[in-house]
Amino acid sequence: MNDQTPPDFAQDGIEQGKRLIRLSGDKGLSLAERLANNFYRLTWRTPLHSMRLRGKYPLKLLAVPNDAIPGDARAGKALRAGYFLFRGMKQPIDTLDFANLNIDPAFADYIHSFRWLRDLSTMATREQAAPIAEAVVRKWLAVHAERPSEPAWRADNAGWRLLFWTAHAPLILSSTDLVYRSLVLNCIARTARHLDRGADKAQAGLPRLVAWGGIVAASLLIPGGGPRRIFGEAGLERAIDSAFHADGGSVSRSPAAQLEGIMLLSMLGAVYDVRRENIPDFIQMALHRTVPALLGIAHGDGGLGSWQGSAAIADTLVEAVVAASGVRTRPLRQARDWGYQRLSAGQTVLLVDAAPPPVSHLAVAGCASTNAMEISDGPHRLIVNCGGAALTGGTIPQDLAQGLRTTAAHSTLVLDDRNSTAILNDGTLGRGVTEVELDRQELEQGSRLEISHDGYVRRLGFLHRRLLLMGTDGREIRGEDMLLPVGRRKPAATGFAVCFHLAPDVEPTLTADKQGALLRIAMGPLWQFRAGGGALTIEDSLWVDGEGRPHPAKQLVVTGETAAGGASVGWLLKRVG
């Protein structure tokens, strides 16, 4: 991806100087909010809620929007073969029982949201796919059409279902059975009424955005939707403001959530387009903010970095979603609110997490990754994070997913074998990083980035500061990791490790003096690593791909112990072939 440093840094959004990023207390939802949400879900079982879902039966959809994003080929082939395939887990269609769907929660969401219709349509003609899709819809309707319950009717699943049922209506409404067709259309209307009353109760961020997106889609595709459109667009605008920071980045700080949010807005754009209506300015403005932020965490291969539970999402999906958005733009190089910094020169891309982790109630799998980095050389990844903490399934059990959230699973410094932000047993994030200080400068000789976090200050008395320098040709990256004593109390000597996780196709070899390593990229360039201030070793690691599959890999680890005045590890990455 070509985004060379322009001479006018201000025009590219680069601000010189320091800025403090603060994280408010991660207290999650208040007790009153949790009680209100639980009470609302309990009302789903009452006759009152059933009455609220009643209304006119639509006789047809006003249009069928185009779904421009291709599905997963492997999942589509599996559906044609008679089973669902999701992150290595399988569920035969003929034994599918929606009354007792005892599968992984993420797998259940995949089925209830009906996003598998996209996968099926990618690998089958309408004649081949319609019988499969209709069989599943009939099973779903038999259990869930009249009795709302979670997770089937949870706001985000209901919103996605509205979008995918309407976009792939030919697959589920081709039957000559008029009773079945009426049931489907009536369920679409009931789902819209359900969302009318529950969208704002959905979790803030992507779930609430999807819920309001479903309302807007229903207003344009179900007859008589004028009043709902006014109501829905107002709610969607609020949801966008709460789902994305001012710089366009997702409040969850997750690349996967960012991609999903853009996909949602792009699918809504297709709904407006098929109805020949102008897309509201606030949706267009949101896309023009969110797409540059997404591209800002893309590597030279076009795929996304592994941050905040996400794995390395493939370039083909990123390109498809960006194309569907209709936005042509350059990557955002500095996202202060979202928290990612992008340095690029020549073929080299350096990505840095320069912010505290997200608050727990906004993130599925928030990670203690402050000050971590990833590096790629053109289409080749060099330094990575393990990634994939949110992709639990057949190949990533829950205990491994917890490990993937730790500081040690990221390319940064670990002090006393502790996380920079605590990861609690219930999955939430505890105390740790609350302030990040950032100083970025673009100079004639290259880019300079200095970031520090206070995650270890209160517990161990040290501030972690990372200095990164990239030359104008991208062939050399210099770094220094410093542990600085903070406060009046003299901190005790403490062990540390600076981790550099390598991509799976990178083969490291220690130099004779054991102060460096040669990094051979399969079918790619050769890099040299040198370090001073600690002992260098090569250890085992792993890397999770976009399908949620772990791959064996290696990592360079520089270990040492702090002195009374702190410690410093200097290192160099240089392209030598």
DRENBATOR-684463 format. One record per residue (C-alpha): residue in one letter; chain; x, y, z. Coordinates in steps of 0.25 Angstrom, whole numbers. Layout:
<rs>
[r A; A; [X; Y; Z]]
...
</rs>
This chain:
<rs>
[r M; A; [0; 0; 0]]
[r N; A; [6; 13; -5]]
[r D; A; [5; 24; 5]]
[r Q; A; [18; 31; 5]]
[r T; A; [20; 43; 15]]
[r P; A; [16; 55; 8]]
[r P; A; [24; 68; 10]]
[r D; A; [12; 75; 17]]
[r F; A; [10; 67; 29]]
[r A; A; [-2; 75; 34]]
[r Q; A; [-10; 72; 22]]
[r D; A; [-8; 57; 25]]
[r G; A; [-13; 58; 39]]
[r I; A; [1; 57; 46]]
[r E; A; [2; 66; 58]]
[r Q; A; [16; 69; 65]]
[r G; A; [17; 69; 79]]
[r K; A; [11; 62; 92]]
[r R; A; [-2; 58; 95]]
[r L; A; [-8; 51; 107]]
[r I; A; [-19; 40; 104]]
[r R; A; [-27; 36; 117]]
[r L; A; [-36; 24; 119]]
[r S; A; [-48; 26; 128]]
[r G; A; [-50; 16; 139]]
[r D; A; [-54; 3; 133]]
[r K; A; [-66; 0; 142]]
[r G; A; [-75; -6; 131]]
[r L; A; [-90; -4; 131]]
[r S; A; [-96; 1; 144]]
[r L; A; [-105; -8; 153]]
[r A; A; [-117; 0; 149]]
[r E; A; [-114; -2; 134]]
[r R; A; [-112; -17; 136]]
[r L; A; [-125; -18; 143]]
[r A; A; [-132; -10; 133]]
[r N; A; [-127; -18; 121]]
[r N; A; [-130; -31; 129]]
[r F; A; [-144; -26; 131]]
[r Y; A; [-146; -22; 117]]
[r R; A; [-142; -36; 112]]
[r L; A; [-152; -43; 122]]
[r T; A; [-163; -35; 116]]
[r W; A; [-161; -42; 103]]
[r R; A; [-168; -54; 109]]
[r T; A; [-181; -46; 113]]
[r P; A; [-193; -44; 104]]
[r L; A; [-191; -29; 104]]
[r H; A; [-178; -31; 96]]
[r S; A; [-185; -40; 87]]
[r M; A; [-196; -30; 84]]
[r R; A; [-185; -19; 81]]
[r L; A; [-180; -28; 70]]
[r R; A; [-194; -29; 63]]
[r G; A; [-197; -21; 51]]
[r K; A; [-200; -21; 36]]
[r Y; A; [-194; -33; 29]]
[r P; A; [-186; -28; 17]]
[r L; A; [-190; -35; 4]]
[r K; A; [-176; -33; -2]]
[r L; A; [-163; -26; -1]]
[r L; A; [-161; -13; -9]]
[r A; A; [-148; -17; -14]]
[r V; A; [-136; -27; -12]]
[r P; A; [-123; -19; -9]]
[r N; A; [-110; -24; -15]]
[r D; A; [-100; -31; -6]]
[r A; A; [-87; -27; -13]]
[r I; A; [-78; -34; -2]]
[r P; A; [-74; -49; -6]]
[r G; A; [-76; -59; 5]]
[r D; A; [-66; -70; 10]]
[r A; A; [-64; -81; -1]]
[r R; A; [-61; -92; 9]]
[r A; A; [-73; -89; 17]]
[r G; A; [-82; -88; 5]]
[r K; A; [-77; -102; 0]]
[r A; A; [-79; -108; 13]]
[r L; A; [-94; -103; 13]]
[r R; A; [-96; -110; -1]]
[r A; A; [-90; -122; 5]]
[r G; A; [-101; -122; 16]]
[r Y; A; [-94; -115; 28]]
[r F; A; [-90; -102; 34]]
[r L; A; [-75; -99; 36]]
[r F; A; [-70; -88; 45]]
[r R; A; [-56; -87; 51]]
[r G; A; [-54; -102; 49]]
[r M; A; [-67; -106; 56]]
[r K; A; [-78; -113; 48]]
[r Q; A; [-93; -114; 50]]
[r P; A; [-101; -123; 40]]
[r I; A; [-113; -117; 35]]
[r D; A; [-122; -129; 36]]
[r T; A; [-120; -130; 51]]
[r L; A; [-121; -115; 53]]
[r D; A; [-130; -113; 65]]
[r F; A; [-133; -98; 68]]
[r A; A; [-140; -102; 81]]
[r N; A; [-127; -108; 86]]
[r L; A; [-116; -102; 79]]
[r N; A; [-104; -106; 88]]
[r I; A; [-92; -100; 80]]
[r D; A; [-82; -89; 83]]
[r P; A; [-88; -76; 85]]
[r A; A; [-81; -69; 73]]
[r F; A; [-85; -81; 64]]
[r A; A; [-100; -79; 69]]
[r D; A; [-99; -64; 65]]
[r Y; A; [-94; -68; 51]]
[r I; A; [-106; -77; 49]]
[r H; A; [-117; -68; 55]]
[r S; A; [-112; -56; 48]]
[r F; A; [-113; -63; 35]]
[r R; A; [-100; -57; 30]]
[r W; A; [-97; -71; 24]]
[r L; A; [-107; -68; 13]]
[r R; A; [-96; -59; 7]]
[r D; A; [-86; -71; 8]]
[r L; A; [-97; -80; 1]]
[r S; A; [-100; -71; -10]]
[r T; A; [-85; -69; -13]]
[r M; A; [-84; -84; -16]]
[r A; A; [-97; -88; -22]]
[r T; A; [-107; -83; -32]]
[r R; A; [-121; -79; -28]]
[r E; A; [-127; -93; -32]]
[r Q; A; [-116; -100; -24]]
[r A; A; [-117; -91; -11]]
[r A; A; [-132; -88; -10]]
[r P; A; [-135; -102; -5]]
[r I; A; [-124; -102; 6]]
[r A; A; [-127; -88; 11]]
[r E; A; [-142; -90; 11]]
[r A; A; [-140; -103; 19]]
[r V; A; [-132; -95; 30]]
[r V; A; [-142; -84; 30]]
[r R; A; [-154; -93; 32]]
[r K; A; [-147; -99; 44]]
[r W; A; [-144; -86; 50]]
[r L; A; [-158; -80; 48]]
[r A; A; [-164; -93; 55]]
[r V; A; [-156; -89; 68]]
[r H; A; [-154; -74; 68]]
[r A; A; [-164; -67; 59]]
[r E; A; [-174; -65; 70]]
[r R; A; [-166; -66; 83]]
[r P; A; [-154; -56; 84]]
[r S; A; [-142; -60; 92]]
[r E; A; [-127; -59; 92]]
[r P; A; [-119; -60; 85]]
[r A; A; [-128; -62; 73]]
[r W; A; [-135; -48; 75]]
[r R; A; [-123; -41; 82]]
[r A; A; [-123; -27; 75]]
[r D; A; [-110; -29; 67]]
[r N; A; [-114; -43; 62]]
[r A; A; [-128; -38; 58]]
[r G; A; [-122; -26; 51]]
[r W; A; [-112; -35; 43]]
[r R; A; [-124; -45; 40]]
[r L; A; [-132; -33; 34]]
[r L; A; [-121; -29; 25]]
[r F; A; [-117; -43; 20]]
[r W; A; [-132; -48; 19]]
[r T; A; [-135; -36; 10]]
[r A; A; [-122; -36; 2]]
[r H; A; [-123; -51; -1]]
[r A; A; [-138; -51; -2]]
[r P; A; [-138; -60; -15]]
[r L; A; [-132; -71; -7]]
[r I; A; [-143; -71; 4]]
[r L; A; [-155; -66; -3]]
[r S; A; [-155; -75; -16]]
[r S; A; [-165; -85; -11]]
[r T; A; [-179; -86; -16]]
[r D; A; [-184; -89; -2]]
[r L; A; [-192; -76; 1]]
[r V; A; [-193; -79; 15]]
[r Y; A; [-178; -81; 17]]
[r R; A; [-175; -68; 9]]
[r S; A; [-185; -60; 18]]
[r L; A; [-178; -66; 30]]
[r V; A; [-165; -60; 25]]
[r L; A; [-170; -47; 22]]
[r N; A; [-178; -46; 35]]
[r C; A; [-165; -49; 43]]
[r I; A; [-158; -38; 35]]
[r A; A; [-168; -28; 40]]
[r R; A; [-168; -34; 54]]
[r T; A; [-153; -33; 55]]
[r A; A; [-154; -18; 51]]
[r R; A; [-164; -15; 61]]
[r H; A; [-156; -23; 72]]
[r L; A; [-144; -14; 68]]
[r D; A; [-152; -1; 68]]
[r R; A; [-154; -4; 83]]
[r G; A; [-140; -10; 86]]
[r A; A; [-129; -4; 78]]
[r D; A; [-125; 7; 88]]
[r K; A; [-124; -4; 98]]
[r A; A; [-114; -12; 90]]
[r Q; A; [-99; -12; 95]]
[r A; A; [-92; 1; 91]]
[r G; A; [-83; 1; 79]]
[r L; A; [-85; -9; 67]]
[r P; A; [-97; -17; 73]]
[r R; A; [-105; -4; 74]]
[r L; A; [-101; 1; 61]]
[r V; A; [-106; -12; 54]]
[r A; A; [-119; -11; 61]]
[r W; A; [-122; 3; 56]]
[r G; A; [-117; -2; 42]]
[r G; A; [-127; -13; 42]]
[r I; A; [-138; -2; 45]]
[r V; A; [-134; 7; 34]]
[r A; A; [-133; -5; 24]]
[r A; A; [-147; -9; 28]]
[r S; A; [-153; 5; 27]]
[r L; A; [-148; 5; 12]]
[r L; A; [-152; -9; 8]]
[r I; A; [-165; -11; 15]]
[r P; A; [-177; -4; 10]]
[r G; A; [-182; 8; 19]]
[r G; A; [-168; 11; 25]]
[r G; A; [-168; 26; 24]]
[r P; A; [-170; 29; 39]]
[r R; A; [-160; 17; 43]]
[r R; A; [-150; 23; 33]]
[r I; A; [-150; 37; 41]]
[r F; A; [-149; 30; 54]]
[r G; A; [-138; 20; 49]]
[r E; A; [-129; 30; 42]]
[r A; A; [-129; 38; 55]]
[r G; A; [-125; 26; 63]]
[r L; A; [-115; 22; 53]]
[r E; A; [-108; 35; 54]]
[r R; A; [-107; 34; 69]]
[r A; A; [-102; 20; 68]]
[r I; A; [-91; 24; 58]]
[r D; A; [-86; 35; 68]]
[r S; A; [-86; 25; 79]]
[r A; A; [-79; 14; 71]]
[r F; A; [-68; 22; 65]]
[r H; A; [-58; 32; 70]]
[r A; A; [-56; 45; 63]]
[r D; A; [-45; 40; 55]]
[r G; A; [-53; 29; 50]]
[r G; A; [-48; 17; 58]]
[r S; A; [-57; 7; 65]]
[r V; A; [-59; 10; 80]]
[r S; A; [-56; -5; 83]]
[r R; A; [-42; -3; 76]]
[r S; A; [-44; -16; 69]]
[r P; A; [-41; -17; 54]]
[r A; A; [-52; -27; 52]]
[r A; A; [-62; -18; 58]]
[r Q; A; [-57; -7; 49]]
[r L; A; [-59; -15; 37]]
[r E; A; [-72; -20; 41]]
[r G; A; [-77; -6; 44]]
[r I; A; [-73; -1; 30]]
[r M; A; [-79; -14; 24]]
[r L; A; [-92; -10; 31]]
[r L; A; [-92; 4; 26]]
[r S; A; [-89; -1; 12]]
[r M; A; [-100; -11; 12]]
[r L; A; [-109; 1; 16]]
[r G; A; [-104; 9; 4]]
[r A; A; [-108; -3; -5]]
[r V; A; [-122; -2; 1]]
[r Y; A; [-123; 13; -2]]
[r D; A; [-118; 10; -16]]
[r V; A; [-128; 0; -19]]
[r R; A; [-139; 9; -15]]
[r R; A; [-133; 20; -23]]
[r E; A; [-132; 29; -11]]
[r N; A; [-121; 38; -7]]
[r I; A; [-112; 33; 4]]
[r P; A; [-112; 42; 16]]
[r D; A; [-100; 51; 18]]
[r F; A; [-97; 46; 32]]
[r I; A; [-95; 32; 26]]
[r Q; A; [-86; 37; 15]]
[r M; A; [-78; 45; 25]]
[r A; A; [-77; 33; 34]]
[r L; A; [-72; 24; 23]]
[r H; A; [-62; 35; 19]]
[r R; A; [-56; 35; 33]]
[r T; A; [-57; 20; 36]]
[r V; A; [-50; 15; 23]]
[r P; A; [-37; 23; 25]]
[r A; A; [-36; 18; 39]]
[r L; A; [-38; 3; 34]]
[r L; A; [-27; 5; 24]]
[r G; A; [-18; 11; 34]]
[r I; A; [-16; -3; 41]]
[r A; A; [-14; -10; 28]]
[r H; A; [-1; -16; 24]]
[r G; A; [6; -16; 11]]
[r D; A; [-1; -28; 7]]
[r G; A; [-14; -21; 9]]
[r G; A; [-19; -30; 21]]
[r L; A; [-21; -24; 35]]
[r G; A; [-12; -25; 47]]
[r S; A; [-15; -34; 59]]
[r W; A; [-20; -24; 69]]
[r Q; A; [-30; -25; 81]]
[r G; A; [-35; -39; 79]]
[r S; A; [-35; -39; 64]]
[r A; A; [-27; -48; 55]]
[r A; A; [-20; -44; 42]]
[r I; A; [-32; -42; 33]]
[r A; A; [-29; -45; 18]]
[r D; A; [-27; -34; 8]]
[r T; A; [-38; -40; -1]]
[r L; A; [-49; -37; 9]]
[r V; A; [-43; -23; 13]]
[r E; A; [-43; -19; -2]]
[r A; A; [-57; -24; -4]]
[r V; A; [-63; -17; 8]]
[r V; A; [-55; -4; 4]]
[r A; A; [-60; -5; -11]]
[r A; A; [-74; -7; -6]]
[r S; A; [-73; 6; 2]]
[r G; A; [-70; 14; -10]]
[r V; A; [-59; 22; -3]]
[r R; A; [-46; 24; -9]]
[r T; A; [-35; 29; 0]]
[r R; A; [-22; 28; 7]]
[r P; A; [-19; 21; 20]]
[r L; A; [-20; 29; 32]]
[r R; A; [-6; 30; 38]]
[r Q; A; [-9; 36; 52]]
[r A; A; [-22; 32; 59]]
[r R; A; [-21; 38; 73]]
[r D; A; [-35; 34; 78]]
[r W; A; [-35; 20; 72]]
[r G; A; [-21; 19; 77]]
[r Y; A; [-13; 14; 65]]
[r Q; A; [0; 20; 59]]
[r R; A; [4; 16; 45]]
[r L; A; [19; 19; 40]]
[r S; A; [22; 16; 25]]
[r A; A; [33; 18; 16]]
[r G; A; [38; 10; 4]]
[r Q; A; [31; -4; 5]]
[r T; A; [31; -4; 20]]
[r V; A; [19; -2; 29]]
[r L; A; [20; 0; 44]]
[r L; A; [8; -1; 52]]
[r V; A; [7; 3; 67]]
[r D; A; [-3; 2; 78]]
[r A; A; [-2; 15; 85]]
[r A; A; [-14; 15; 94]]
[r P; A; [-20; 9; 106]]
[r P; A; [-29; -4; 104]]
[r P; A; [-43; -1; 101]]
[r V; A; [-53; -2; 113]]
[r S; A; [-59; -16; 115]]
[r H; A; [-73; -14; 112]]
[r L; A; [-69; -8; 98]]
[r A; A; [-60; -20; 94]]
[r V; A; [-61; -35; 92]]
[r A; A; [-47; -38; 95]]
[r G; A; [-39; -26; 100]]
[r C; A; [-24; -28; 100]]
[r A; A; [-13; -23; 109]]
[r S; A; [-5; -18; 96]]
[r T; A; [-1; -4; 99]]
[r N; A; [12; 0; 92]]
[r A; A; [12; -13; 83]]
[r M; A; [16; -12; 69]]
[r E; A; [15; -20; 56]]
[r I; A; [24; -18; 44]]
[r S; A; [22; -23; 29]]
[r D; A; [31; -22; 17]]
[r G; A; [22; -21; 4]]
[r P; A; [14; -33; 4]]
[r H; A; [22; -40; 15]]
[r R; A; [19; -39; 30]]
[r L; A; [31; -39; 39]]
[r I; A; [28; -35; 53]]
[r V; A; [13; -38; 57]]
[r N; A; [5; -40; 69]]
[r C; A; [-1; -54; 72]]
[r G; A; [-16; -49; 70]]
[r G; A; [-29; -56; 70]]
[r A; A; [-33; -55; 84]]
[r A; A; [-48; -53; 80]]
[r L; A; [-48; -65; 70]]
[r T; A; [-51; -76; 80]]
[r G; A; [-56; -89; 73]]
[r G; A; [-51; -102; 69]]
[r T; A; [-37; -98; 68]]
[r I; A; [-36; -88; 79]]
[r P; A; [-41; -92; 93]]
[r Q; A; [-45; -82; 103]]
[r D; A; [-32; -84; 111]]
[r L; A; [-23; -81; 99]]
[r A; A; [-32; -69; 96]]
[r Q; A; [-29; -63; 109]]
[r G; A; [-14; -65; 107]]
[r L; A; [-15; -58; 94]]
[r R; A; [-20; -45; 101]]
[r T; A; [-8; -44; 110]]
[r T; A; [4; -34; 108]]
[r A; A; [13; -46; 105]]
[r A; A; [5; -50; 93]]
[r H; A; [9; -36; 87]]
[r S; A; [21; -30; 81]]
[r T; A; [25; -21; 93]]
[r L; A; [32; -21; 107]]
[r V; A; [26; -30; 118]]
[r L; A; [31; -26; 132]]
[r D; A; [31; -37; 143]]
[r D; A; [23; -46; 135]]
[r R; A; [11; -38; 137]]
[r N; A; [1; -31; 128]]
[r S; A; [2; -16; 126]]
[r T; A; [-14; -16; 128]]
[r A; A; [-19; -27; 137]]
[r I; A; [-28; -38; 130]]
[r L; A; [-38; -43; 141]]
[r N; A; [-44; -57; 142]]
[r D; A; [-58; -52; 137]]
[r G; A; [-51; -47; 124]]
[r T; A; [-52; -32; 128]]
[r L; A; [-40; -23; 128]]
[r G; A; [-35; -18; 142]]
[r R; A; [-25; -8; 146]]
[r G; A; [-13; -4; 138]]
[r V; A; [-11; 6; 126]]
[r T; A; [-19; 19; 129]]
[r E; A; [-10; 29; 122]]
[r V; A; [-2; 28; 109]]
[r E; A; [8; 40; 105]]
[r L; A; [11; 41; 91]]
[r D; A; [21; 49; 83]]
[r R; A; [21; 48; 68]]
[r Q; A; [30; 55; 58]]
[r E; A; [32; 55; 43]]
[r L; A; [46; 59; 40]]
[r E; A; [54; 60; 27]]
[r Q; A; [62; 48; 32]]
[r G; A; [50; 40; 35]]
[r S; A; [39; 37; 45]]
[r R; A; [41; 38; 60]]
[r L; A; [30; 32; 70]]
[r E; A; [32; 32; 85]]
[r I; A; [21; 26; 94]]
[r S; A; [20; 23; 108]]
[r H; A; [10; 16; 117]]
[r D; A; [7; 15; 132]]
[r G; A; [2; 1; 133]]
[r Y; A; [13; -3; 142]]
[r V; A; [15; 9; 150]]
[r R; A; [5; 7; 162]]
[r R; A; [9; -8; 163]]
[r L; A; [24; -8; 160]]
[r G; A; [29; 6; 160]]
[r F; A; [33; 7; 145]]
[r L; A; [28; 14; 133]]
[r H; A; [30; 7; 120]]
[r R; A; [35; 17; 109]]
[r R; A; [37; 12; 94]]
[r L; A; [45; 20; 84]]
[r L; A; [43; 16; 69]]
[r L; A; [51; 22; 58]]
[r M; A; [49; 19; 43]]
[r G; A; [57; 24; 32]]
[r T; A; [52; 30; 19]]
[r D; A; [54; 18; 11]]
[r G; A; [48; 8; 21]]
[r R; A; [60; -1; 21]]
[r E; A; [64; 2; 35]]
[r I; A; [56; 3; 48]]
[r R; A; [63; 6; 61]]
[r G; A; [56; 5; 75]]
[r E; A; [59; 6; 89]]
[r D; A; [50; 1; 101]]
[r M; A; [52; 8; 114]]
[r L; A; [48; 5; 128]]
[r L; A; [48; 18; 136]]
[r P; A; [46; 18; 151]]
[r V; A; [34; 27; 155]]
[r G; A; [30; 32; 169]]
[r R; A; [37; 34; 182]]
[r R; A; [38; 19; 186]]
[r K; A; [51; 12; 180]]
[r P; A; [46; 0; 172]]
[r A; A; [52; -13; 174]]
[r A; A; [60; -20; 163]]
[r T; A; [50; -27; 153]]
[r G; A; [52; -36; 142]]
[r F; A; [47; -32; 128]]
[r A; A; [45; -38; 114]]
[r V; A; [44; -30; 101]]
[r C; A; [36; -39; 91]]
[r F; A; [37; -39; 76]]
[r H; A; [27; -49; 70]]
[r L; A; [31; -53; 56]]
[r A; A; [21; -57; 45]]
[r P; A; [20; -72; 42]]
[r D; A; [28; -71; 29]]
[r V; A; [40; -64; 36]]
[r E; A; [52; -73; 40]]
[r P; A; [61; -67; 50]]
[r T; A; [76; -71; 52]]
[r L; A; [84; -66; 64]]
[r T; A; [97; -59; 60]]
[r A; A; [110; -65; 66]]
[r D; A; [111; -54; 77]]
[r K; A; [96; -57; 81]]
[r Q; A; [94; -42; 80]]
[r G; A; [86; -42; 67]]
[r A; A; [78; -51; 58]]
[r L; A; [76; -53; 43]]
[r L; A; [62; -53; 39]]
[r R; A; [59; -60; 26]]
[r I; A; [45; -58; 20]]
[r A; A; [41; -70; 11]]
[r M; A; [41; -64; -3]]
[r G; A; [44; -51; 2]]
[r P; A; [55; -41; 7]]
[r L; A; [65; -43; 18]]
[r W; A; [65; -35; 30]]
[r Q; A; [76; -34; 41]]
[r F; A; [72; -32; 56]]
[r R; A; [82; -26; 67]]
[r A; A; [80; -24; 81]]
[r G; A; [87; -18; 93]]
[r G; A; [84; -18; 108]]
[r G; A; [79; -32; 110]]
[r A; A; [81; -46; 106]]
[r L; A; [75; -50; 92]]
[r T; A; [68; -64; 90]]
[r I; A; [59; -70; 80]]
[r E; A; [46; -76; 86]]
[r D; A; [33; -83; 81]]
[r S; A; [21; -75; 78]]
[r L; A; [8; -76; 70]]
[r W; A; [0; -67; 60]]
[r V; A; [-15; -68; 57]]
[r D; A; [-20; -66; 43]]
[r G; A; [-33; -59; 39]]
[r E; A; [-40; -72; 40]]
[r G; A; [-36; -74; 54]]
[r R; A; [-26; -85; 52]]
[r P; A; [-13; -84; 60]]
[r H; A; [0; -86; 52]]
[r P; A; [14; -89; 59]]
[r A; A; [24; -78; 59]]
[r K; A; [36; -73; 66]]
[r Q; A; [39; -60; 74]]
[r L; A; [51; -53; 78]]
[r V; A; [52; -50; 93]]
[r V; A; [62; -40; 99]]
[r T; A; [62; -42; 115]]
[r G; A; [69; -35; 126]]
[r E; A; [67; -29; 140]]
[r T; A; [64; -15; 144]]
[r A; A; [75; -7; 152]]
[r A; A; [71; 4; 162]]
[r G; A; [71; 14; 151]]
[r G; A; [63; 6; 142]]
[r A; A; [67; -1; 129]]
[r S; A; [68; 1; 114]]
[r V; A; [68; -9; 102]]
[r G; A; [73; -3; 89]]
[r W; A; [70; -11; 76]]
[r L; A; [71; -10; 61]]
[r L; A; [64; -16; 49]]
[r K; A; [71; -14; 36]]
[r R; A; [67; -20; 22]]
[r V; A; [80; -26; 17]]
[r G; A; [75; -34; 5]]
</rs>
